[in-house]
Amino acid sequence: MPVLVAAVFSALLLRKPNFTSAPVSVDLNVLKSRLDAVCQKFHGRIGYCVKDLESGETISIRGDERFPTASTIKTAVALEAIREIDEGKLKWTDKHTVPPMDGRQFSMWSYFFKDGTTLDVDGWVNLMLTVSDNTATMVLREWMTPDKVNHRLESLGLHNTKVLWDNYPPDEPDKIRLRSQFGLGMTTPKEMNTLIELLYRHKAASVAGCEKILRILSHQYWDDYSGISVPLDVKVASKSGAIDRSRSEVSLVFAEHPYILTIYTDSQKDQSWSPANEGGVTIRRMCSLIWNGLNPSRRYTPPKGFEQFLPTGGGMGD
């Protein structure tokens, strides 16, 4: 009997376990039809681009149209800082003082800093990307300058993606017009998708620089779109944006088959600032459709009551 038991046990050890199920094929055309149906019902202009990074397949609608970026352009500003560090023009520890109160823009958190407070590049970039701090963005935009950011984007082939300034001189009417039309920045769903892919493939900057930006983007306070639409164990690097007329989401989802999604709205009929805003609800629905469409074996629905825990901005300004 002991010999028989030993033989059976040995056979079990030698048997290769099968922990994986058969791959489930994904039809992106089906996903596109579902996303397009949502877009057709939206009260405003909406565009998106989704790329399966494993297959290379892309689906989009209005992918080449220009949209206001709102805060999603902050990733491009951070990229310029990273590239200047790569090139030895800047250090992660270089410091800059918060502007006087009349030179700040309200948001969390640096708007409330004491005059004279000084942070390094690390601090300003993290505030700009993780909590979308607008004063931090002003510091870095003026430190890096829009021209340098935009030249960098041009060098990457992104000709319709730009950060815009509110103090262009009168002899630059084209830039003034773009600022008036788009606000903080402009892009297309396809170009912003490309920017994130360049970071993912370590082609936007050094390997260390690309990974640092993606690590920061994966620490989002504003996680109410892609972040809430995937299972808890799935890593998401994202940046959202919001102005009265527009909502936006840009994200890299590290699923079994990683993908990038970019969604932009404009000319929204609903310009309210609440979790029920049509733009936000629509983007969240599209993020869920994309996750479930690309990961049919791991379908996910946010838990009941998740709406009461959506990020609020900390209640500042109430």
DOTOR-41201 format. One record per residue (C-alpha): residue number from 0; residue in three letters; x, y, z. Coordinates in pm, whole numbers, plus 50000, padded with zeros to 5 digits. Layout:
BEGIN
@num = NUM, residuo = ala, u = X, v = Y, w = Z
...
end
This chain:
BEGIN
@num = 0, residuo = met, u = 50000, v = 50000, w = 50000
@num = 1, residuo = pro, u = 50271, v = 50261, w = 50080
@num = 2, residuo = val, u = 50433, v = 50192, w = 49743
@num = 3, residuo = leu, u = 50102, v = 50243, w = 49564
@num = 4, residuo = val, u = 50032, v = 50567, w = 49750
@num = 5, residuo = ala, u = 50378, v = 50695, w = 49666
@num = 6, residuo = ala, u = 50329, v = 50615, w = 49299
@num = 7, residuo = val, u = 49993, v = 50793, w = 49284
@num = 8, residuo = phe, u = 50136, v = 51096, w = 49467
@num = 9, residuo = ser, u = 50432, v = 51108, w = 49228
@num = 10, residuo = ala, u = 50201, v = 51095, w = 48927
@num = 11, residuo = leu, u = 49997, v = 51386, w = 49062
@num = 12, residuo = leu, u = 50310, v = 51594, w = 49111
@num = 13, residuo = leu, u = 50421, v = 51530, w = 48755
@num = 14, residuo = arg, u = 50085, v = 51621, w = 48606
@num = 15, residuo = lys, u = 50086, v = 51979, w = 48475
@num = 16, residuo = pro, u = 49791, v = 52170, w = 48621
@num = 17, residuo = asn, u = 49572, v = 52373, w = 48388
@num = 18, residuo = phe, u = 49500, v = 52705, w = 48559
@num = 19, residuo = thr, u = 49396, v = 52884, w = 48240
@num = 20, residuo = ser, u = 49071, v = 52858, w = 48052
@num = 21, residuo = ala, u = 49047, v = 52865, w = 47675
@num = 22, residuo = pro, u = 49090, v = 53220, w = 47541
@num = 23, residuo = val, u = 48769, v = 53402, w = 47462
@num = 24, residuo = ser, u = 48767, v = 53576, w = 47127
@num = 25, residuo = val, u = 48671, v = 53943, w = 47125
@num = 26, residuo = asp, u = 48487, v = 54104, w = 46836
@num = 27, residuo = leu, u = 48573, v = 54473, w = 46841
@num = 28, residuo = asn, u = 48302, v = 54543, w = 46585
@num = 29, residuo = val, u = 48041, v = 54432, w = 46838
@num = 30, residuo = leu, u = 48197, v = 54658, w = 47102
@num = 31, residuo = lys, u = 48205, v = 54947, w = 46855
@num = 32, residuo = ser, u = 47837, v = 54911, w = 46776
@num = 33, residuo = arg, u = 47753, v = 54924, w = 47148
@num = 34, residuo = leu, u = 47972, v = 55229, w = 47208
@num = 35, residuo = asp, u = 47837, v = 55408, w = 46901
@num = 36, residuo = ala, u = 47482, v = 55347, w = 47020
@num = 37, residuo = val, u = 47566, v = 55520, w = 47349
@num = 38, residuo = cys, u = 47726, v = 55811, w = 47162
@num = 39, residuo = gln, u = 47422, v = 55857, w = 46939
@num = 40, residuo = lys, u = 47205, v = 55922, w = 47244
@num = 41, residuo = phe, u = 47442, v = 56178, w = 47396
@num = 42, residuo = his, u = 47325, v = 56540, w = 47409
@num = 43, residuo = gly, u = 47641, v = 56700, w = 47275
@num = 44, residuo = arg, u = 47947, v = 56604, w = 47072
@num = 45, residuo = ile, u = 48139, v = 56295, w = 47179
@num = 46, residuo = gly, u = 48437, v = 56106, w = 47042
@num = 47, residuo = tyr, u = 48641, v = 55807, w = 47151
@num = 48, residuo = cys, u = 48930, v = 55582, w = 47057
@num = 49, residuo = val, u = 48997, v = 55234, w = 47197
@num = 50, residuo = lys, u = 49308, v = 55031, w = 47114
@num = 51, residuo = asp, u = 49373, v = 54669, w = 47206
@num = 52, residuo = leu, u = 49748, v = 54683, w = 47268
@num = 53, residuo = glu, u = 49794, v = 54313, w = 47209
@num = 54, residuo = ser, u = 49620, v = 54281, w = 46873
@num = 55, residuo = gly, u = 49685, v = 54639, w = 46763
@num = 56, residuo = glu, u = 49320, v = 54679, w = 46660
@num = 57, residuo = thr, u = 49159, v = 55020, w = 46707
@num = 58, residuo = ile, u = 48800, v = 55138, w = 46705
@num = 59, residuo = ser, u = 48689, v = 55501, w = 46722
@num = 60, residuo = ile, u = 48430, v = 55760, w = 46641
@num = 61, residuo = arg, u = 48529, v = 56123, w = 46575
@num = 62, residuo = gly, u = 48882, v = 56002, w = 46644
@num = 63, residuo = asp, u = 49041, v = 56278, w = 46436
@num = 64, residuo = glu, u = 48821, v = 56566, w = 46557
@num = 65, residuo = arg, u = 48967, v = 56819, w = 46799
@num = 66, residuo = phe, u = 48822, v = 56843, w = 47149
@num = 67, residuo = pro, u = 48901, v = 57049, w = 47461
@num = 68, residuo = thr, u = 49132, v = 56843, w = 47679
@num = 69, residuo = ala, u = 49054, v = 57001, w = 48015
@num = 70, residuo = ser, u = 49295, v = 56840, w = 48264
@num = 71, residuo = thr, u = 49398, v = 56546, w = 48043
@num = 72, residuo = ile, u = 49662, v = 56773, w = 47881
@num = 73, residuo = lys, u = 49846, v = 56776, w = 48213
@num = 74, residuo = thr, u = 50010, v = 56447, w = 48113
@num = 75, residuo = ala, u = 50184, v = 56632, w = 47827
@num = 76, residuo = val, u = 50310, v = 56901, w = 48067
@num = 77, residuo = ala, u = 50448, v = 56628, w = 48296
@num = 78, residuo = leu, u = 50615, v = 56463, w = 47997
@num = 79, residuo = glu, u = 50808, v = 56782, w = 47916
@num = 80, residuo = ala, u = 50942, v = 56792, w = 48272
@num = 81, residuo = ile, u = 51047, v = 56427, w = 48246
@num = 82, residuo = arg, u = 51217, v = 56483, w = 47910
@num = 83, residuo = glu, u = 51410, v = 56783, w = 48042
@num = 84, residuo = ile, u = 51532, v = 56568, w = 48330
@num = 85, residuo = asp, u = 51634, v = 56298, w = 48079
@num = 86, residuo = glu, u = 51830, v = 56564, w = 47890
@num = 87, residuo = gly, u = 52001, v = 56703, w = 48199
@num = 88, residuo = lys, u = 51828, v = 57042, w = 48175
@num = 89, residuo = leu, u = 51629, v = 56988, w = 48495
@num = 90, residuo = lys, u = 51645, v = 56782, w = 48813
@num = 91, residuo = trp, u = 51360, v = 56604, w = 48990
@num = 92, residuo = thr, u = 51469, v = 56795, w = 49301
@num = 93, residuo = asp, u = 51474, v = 57146, w = 49142
@num = 94, residuo = lys, u = 51237, v = 57377, w = 49330
@num = 95, residuo = his, u = 50979, v = 57641, w = 49249
@num = 96, residuo = thr, u = 50781, v = 57866, w = 49483
@num = 97, residuo = val, u = 50401, v = 57880, w = 49477
@num = 98, residuo = pro, u = 50275, v = 58195, w = 49301
@num = 99, residuo = pro, u = 50119, v = 58483, w = 49497
@num = 100, residuo = met, u = 49750, v = 58430, w = 49569
@num = 101, residuo = asp, u = 49637, v = 58639, w = 49270
@num = 102, residuo = gly, u = 49842, v = 58410, w = 49044
@num = 103, residuo = arg, u = 49679, v = 58085, w = 49156
@num = 104, residuo = gln, u = 49380, v = 57890, w = 49028
@num = 105, residuo = phe, u = 49138, v = 57738, w = 49274
@num = 106, residuo = ser, u = 49152, v = 57361, w = 49324
@num = 107, residuo = met, u = 49295, v = 57115, w = 49570
@num = 108, residuo = trp, u = 49559, v = 57157, w = 49730
@num = 109, residuo = ser, u = 49835, v = 57409, w = 49653
@num = 110, residuo = tyr, u = 49589, v = 57698, w = 49619
@num = 111, residuo = phe, u = 49588, v = 57699, w = 50001
@num = 112, residuo = phe, u = 49965, v = 57696, w = 50051
@num = 113, residuo = lys, u = 50126, v = 57973, w = 50254
@num = 114, residuo = asp, u = 50302, v = 58239, w = 50049
@num = 115, residuo = gly, u = 50662, v = 58135, w = 49998
@num = 116, residuo = thr, u = 50593, v = 57760, w = 50008
@num = 117, residuo = thr, u = 50840, v = 57583, w = 49781
@num = 118, residuo = leu, u = 50805, v = 57240, w = 49620
@num = 119, residuo = asp, u = 51034, v = 57046, w = 49390
@num = 120, residuo = val, u = 50945, v = 56905, w = 49046
@num = 121, residuo = asp, u = 50843, v = 56578, w = 49211
@num = 122, residuo = gly, u = 50589, v = 56755, w = 49431
@num = 123, residuo = trp, u = 50442, v = 56974, w = 49157
@num = 124, residuo = val, u = 50411, v = 56687, w = 48906
@num = 125, residuo = asn, u = 50247, v = 56456, w = 49158
@num = 126, residuo = leu, u = 49997, v = 56723, w = 49263
@num = 127, residuo = met, u = 49918, v = 56806, w = 48900
@num = 128, residuo = leu, u = 49856, v = 56445, w = 48797
@num = 129, residuo = thr, u = 49716, v = 56267, w = 49103
@num = 130, residuo = val, u = 49468, v = 56525, w = 49232
@num = 131, residuo = ser, u = 49468, v = 56744, w = 48917
@num = 132, residuo = asp, u = 49584, v = 57048, w = 49114
@num = 133, residuo = asn, u = 49535, v = 57355, w = 48892
@num = 134, residuo = thr, u = 49785, v = 57580, w = 49068
@num = 135, residuo = ala, u = 50048, v = 57308, w = 49029
@num = 136, residuo = thr, u = 49959, v = 57300, w = 48660
@num = 137, residuo = met, u = 50007, v = 57677, w = 48632
@num = 138, residuo = val, u = 50349, v = 57649, w = 48798
@num = 139, residuo = leu, u = 50466, v = 57371, w = 48566
@num = 140, residuo = arg, u = 50309, v = 57517, w = 48250
@num = 141, residuo = glu, u = 50492, v = 57846, w = 48301
@num = 142, residuo = trp, u = 50809, v = 57670, w = 48416
@num = 143, residuo = met, u = 50817, v = 57438, w = 48111
@num = 144, residuo = thr, u = 50638, v = 57696, w = 47882
@num = 145, residuo = pro, u = 50366, v = 57598, w = 47635
@num = 146, residuo = asp, u = 50600, v = 57642, w = 47338
@num = 147, residuo = lys, u = 50842, v = 57380, w = 47468
@num = 148, residuo = val, u = 50560, v = 57138, w = 47558
@num = 149, residuo = asn, u = 50403, v = 57180, w = 47214
@num = 150, residuo = his, u = 50732, v = 57146, w = 47026
@num = 151, residuo = arg, u = 50787, v = 56821, w = 47214
@num = 152, residuo = leu, u = 50443, v = 56697, w = 47113
@num = 153, residuo = glu, u = 50510, v = 56796, w = 46752
@num = 154, residuo = ser, u = 50832, v = 56592, w = 46760
@num = 155, residuo = leu, u = 50624, v = 56290, w = 46860
@num = 156, residuo = gly, u = 50393, v = 56343, w = 46561
@num = 157, residuo = leu, u = 50109, v = 56488, w = 46771
@num = 158, residuo = his, u = 50020, v = 56795, w = 46566
@num = 159, residuo = asn, u = 49671, v = 56853, w = 46709
@num = 160, residuo = thr, u = 49762, v = 56813, w = 47076
@num = 161, residuo = lys, u = 49862, v = 57135, w = 47251
@num = 162, residuo = val, u = 49869, v = 57298, w = 47590
@num = 163, residuo = leu, u = 49738, v = 57655, w = 47563
@num = 164, residuo = trp, u = 49818, v = 57971, w = 47756
@num = 165, residuo = asp, u = 49592, v = 58251, w = 47876
@num = 166, residuo = asn, u = 49843, v = 58528, w = 47814
@num = 167, residuo = tyr, u = 49953, v = 58498, w = 47452
@num = 168, residuo = pro, u = 50077, v = 58831, w = 47310
@num = 169, residuo = pro, u = 49855, v = 59018, w = 47058
@num = 170, residuo = asp, u = 50087, v = 58926, w = 46770
@num = 171, residuo = glu, u = 49991, v = 58557, w = 46803
@num = 172, residuo = pro, u = 49622, v = 58568, w = 46702
@num = 173, residuo = asp, u = 49608, v = 58200, w = 46601
@num = 174, residuo = lys, u = 49714, v = 58089, w = 46948
@num = 175, residuo = ile, u = 49470, v = 58333, w = 47108
@num = 176, residuo = arg, u = 49192, v = 58187, w = 46894
@num = 177, residuo = leu, u = 49279, v = 57831, w = 46996
@num = 178, residuo = arg, u = 49287, v = 57931, w = 47362
@num = 179, residuo = ser, u = 48946, v = 58092, w = 47327
@num = 180, residuo = gln, u = 48809, v = 57784, w = 47151
@num = 181, residuo = phe, u = 48958, v = 57504, w = 47362
@num = 182, residuo = gly, u = 49069, v = 57646, w = 47697
@num = 183, residuo = leu, u = 49362, v = 57474, w = 47874
@num = 184, residuo = gly, u = 49440, v = 57242, w = 47585
@num = 185, residuo = met, u = 49325, v = 57063, w = 47274
@num = 186, residuo = thr, u = 49367, v = 56714, w = 47128
@num = 187, residuo = thr, u = 49195, v = 56440, w = 46929
@num = 188, residuo = pro, u = 49094, v = 56103, w = 47074
@num = 189, residuo = lys, u = 49343, v = 55925, w = 46845
@num = 190, residuo = glu, u = 49634, v = 56156, w = 46929
@num = 191, residuo = met, u = 49586, v = 56132, w = 47303
@num = 192, residuo = asn, u = 49559, v = 55757, w = 47261
@num = 193, residuo = thr, u = 49892, v = 55765, w = 47080
@num = 194, residuo = leu, u = 50057, v = 55970, w = 47354
@num = 195, residuo = ile, u = 49960, v = 55711, w = 47614
@num = 196, residuo = glu, u = 50079, v = 55428, w = 47389
@num = 197, residuo = leu, u = 50416, v = 55603, w = 47348
@num = 198, residuo = leu, u = 50446, v = 55607, w = 47727
@num = 199, residuo = tyr, u = 50341, v = 55242, w = 47749
@num = 200, residuo = arg, u = 50599, v = 55137, w = 47488
@num = 201, residuo = his, u = 50872, v = 55358, w = 47646
@num = 202, residuo = lys, u = 50903, v = 55575, w = 47335
@num = 203, residuo = ala, u = 50791, v = 55913, w = 47475
@num = 204, residuo = ala, u = 51092, v = 55947, w = 47707
@num = 205, residuo = ser, u = 51347, v = 55724, w = 47881
@num = 206, residuo = val, u = 51220, v = 55392, w = 48015
@num = 207, residuo = ala, u = 51248, v = 55526, w = 48371
@num = 208, residuo = gly, u = 51071, v = 55849, w = 48275
@num = 209, residuo = cys, u = 50783, v = 55676, w = 48097
@num = 210, residuo = glu, u = 50734, v = 55435, w = 48384
@num = 211, residuo = lys, u = 50740, v = 55717, w = 48639
@num = 212, residuo = ile, u = 50458, v = 55902, w = 48462
@num = 213, residuo = leu, u = 50251, v = 55584, w = 48437
@num = 214, residuo = arg, u = 50312, v = 55504, w = 48804
@num = 215, residuo = ile, u = 50190, v = 55849, w = 48903
@num = 216, residuo = leu, u = 49886, v = 55817, w = 48675
@num = 217, residuo = ser, u = 49804, v = 55488, w = 48847
@num = 218, residuo = his, u = 49764, v = 55672, w = 49181
@num = 219, residuo = gln, u = 49455, v = 55866, w = 49082
@num = 220, residuo = tyr, u = 49234, v = 56044, w = 49332
@num = 221, residuo = trp, u = 48981, v = 56102, w = 49049
@num = 222, residuo = asp, u = 48900, v = 55735, w = 48986
@num = 223, residuo = asp, u = 48531, v = 55770, w = 48900
@num = 224, residuo = tyr, u = 48549, v = 55662, w = 48534
@num = 225, residuo = ser, u = 48786, v = 55381, w = 48434
@num = 226, residuo = gly, u = 48895, v = 55324, w = 48793
@num = 227, residuo = ile, u = 48546, v = 55232, w = 48915
@num = 228, residuo = ser, u = 48467, v = 55028, w = 48604
@num = 229, residuo = val, u = 48718, v = 54745, w = 48644
@num = 230, residuo = pro, u = 48783, v = 54479, w = 48911
@num = 231, residuo = leu, u = 48975, v = 54594, w = 49218
@num = 232, residuo = asp, u = 49290, v = 54399, w = 49132
@num = 233, residuo = val, u = 49329, v = 54556, w = 48787
@num = 234, residuo = lys, u = 49582, v = 54839, w = 48755
@num = 235, residuo = val, u = 49464, v = 55153, w = 48578
@num = 236, residuo = ala, u = 49678, v = 55454, w = 48482
@num = 237, residuo = ser, u = 49440, v = 55737, w = 48400
@num = 238, residuo = lys, u = 49376, v = 56109, w = 48377
@num = 239, residuo = ser, u = 49034, v = 56266, w = 48362
@num = 240, residuo = gly, u = 48922, v = 56619, w = 48283
@num = 241, residuo = ala, u = 48620, v = 56839, w = 48336
@num = 242, residuo = ile, u = 48503, v = 57186, w = 48240
@num = 243, residuo = asp, u = 48147, v = 57314, w = 48215
@num = 244, residuo = arg, u = 48092, v = 57203, w = 47856
@num = 245, residuo = ser, u = 48311, v = 56892, w = 47853
@num = 246, residuo = arg, u = 48412, v = 56574, w = 48034
@num = 247, residuo = ser, u = 48701, v = 56346, w = 47939
@num = 248, residuo = glu, u = 48885, v = 56030, w = 48033
@num = 249, residuo = val, u = 49219, v = 55888, w = 47920
@num = 250, residuo = ser, u = 49332, v = 55555, w = 48058
@num = 251, residuo = leu, u = 49568, v = 55263, w = 48014
@num = 252, residuo = val, u = 49421, v = 54945, w = 48160
@num = 253, residuo = phe, u = 49665, v = 54667, w = 48245
@num = 254, residuo = ala, u = 49429, v = 54380, w = 48179
@num = 255, residuo = glu, u = 49528, v = 54035, w = 48052
@num = 256, residuo = his, u = 49509, v = 54206, w = 47714
@num = 257, residuo = pro, u = 49601, v = 54570, w = 47793
@num = 258, residuo = tyr, u = 49414, v = 54849, w = 47621
@num = 259, residuo = ile, u = 49398, v = 55227, w = 47598
@num = 260, residuo = leu, u = 49079, v = 55428, w = 47589
@num = 261, residuo = thr, u = 49025, v = 55798, w = 47531
@num = 262, residuo = ile, u = 48682, v = 55958, w = 47553
@num = 263, residuo = tyr, u = 48607, v = 56328, w = 47501
@num = 264, residuo = thr, u = 48283, v = 56526, w = 47506
@num = 265, residuo = asp, u = 48209, v = 56883, w = 47404
@num = 266, residuo = ser, u = 47913, v = 57120, w = 47379
@num = 267, residuo = gln, u = 47730, v = 56926, w = 47647
@num = 268, residuo = lys, u = 47370, v = 57024, w = 47709
@num = 269, residuo = asp, u = 47412, v = 56918, w = 48071
@num = 270, residuo = gln, u = 47670, v = 57149, w = 48228
@num = 271, residuo = ser, u = 47591, v = 57065, w = 48588
@num = 272, residuo = trp, u = 47859, v = 56974, w = 48841
@num = 273, residuo = ser, u = 47725, v = 56660, w = 49002
@num = 274, residuo = pro, u = 47784, v = 56283, w = 48980
@num = 275, residuo = ala, u = 47470, v = 56268, w = 48763
@num = 276, residuo = asn, u = 47618, v = 56490, w = 48490
@num = 277, residuo = glu, u = 47534, v = 56328, w = 48156
@num = 278, residuo = gly, u = 47893, v = 56346, w = 48034
@num = 279, residuo = gly, u = 48029, v = 56171, w = 48340
@num = 280, residuo = val, u = 47757, v = 55907, w = 48344
@num = 281, residuo = thr, u = 47810, v = 55840, w = 47973
@num = 282, residuo = ile, u = 48187, v = 55805, w = 48008
@num = 283, residuo = arg, u = 48147, v = 55571, w = 48304
@num = 284, residuo = arg, u = 47902, v = 55358, w = 48105
@num = 285, residuo = met, u = 48140, v = 55346, w = 47809
@num = 286, residuo = cys, u = 48431, v = 55247, w = 48034
@num = 287, residuo = ser, u = 48224, v = 54955, w = 48166
@num = 288, residuo = leu, u = 48124, v = 54849, w = 47816
@num = 289, residuo = ile, u = 48488, v = 54855, w = 47708
@num = 290, residuo = trp, u = 48609, v = 54651, w = 48005
@num = 291, residuo = asn, u = 48336, v = 54390, w = 47971
@num = 292, residuo = gly, u = 48368, v = 54383, w = 47592
@num = 293, residuo = leu, u = 48743, v = 54318, w = 47602
@num = 294, residuo = asn, u = 48732, v = 54091, w = 47908
@num = 295, residuo = pro, u = 48418, v = 53877, w = 47869
@num = 296, residuo = ser, u = 48550, v = 53612, w = 48106
@num = 297, residuo = arg, u = 48586, v = 53871, w = 48386
@num = 298, residuo = arg, u = 48271, v = 54076, w = 48357
@num = 299, residuo = tyr, u = 48243, v = 54340, w = 48627
@num = 300, residuo = thr, u = 47977, v = 54576, w = 48760
@num = 301, residuo = pro, u = 48056, v = 54839, w = 49029
@num = 302, residuo = pro, u = 47906, v = 54738, w = 49364
@num = 303, residuo = lys, u = 47570, v = 54868, w = 49477
@num = 304, residuo = gly, u = 47605, v = 55208, w = 49641
@num = 305, residuo = phe, u = 47934, v = 55304, w = 49473
@num = 306, residuo = glu, u = 47789, v = 55643, w = 49376
@num = 307, residuo = gln, u = 47794, v = 55767, w = 49736
@num = 308, residuo = phe, u = 48174, v = 55721, w = 49743
@num = 309, residuo = leu, u = 48266, v = 55897, w = 49420
@num = 310, residuo = pro, u = 48544, v = 56159, w = 49465
@num = 311, residuo = thr, u = 48420, v = 56504, w = 49564
@num = 312, residuo = gly, u = 48733, v = 56716, w = 49557
@num = 313, residuo = gly, u = 48749, v = 56706, w = 49934
@num = 314, residuo = gly, u = 48467, v = 56955, w = 49983
@num = 315, residuo = met, u = 48694, v = 57255, w = 49920
@num = 316, residuo = gly, u = 48508, v = 57566, w = 49822
@num = 317, residuo = asp, u = 48173, v = 57451, w = 49963
end
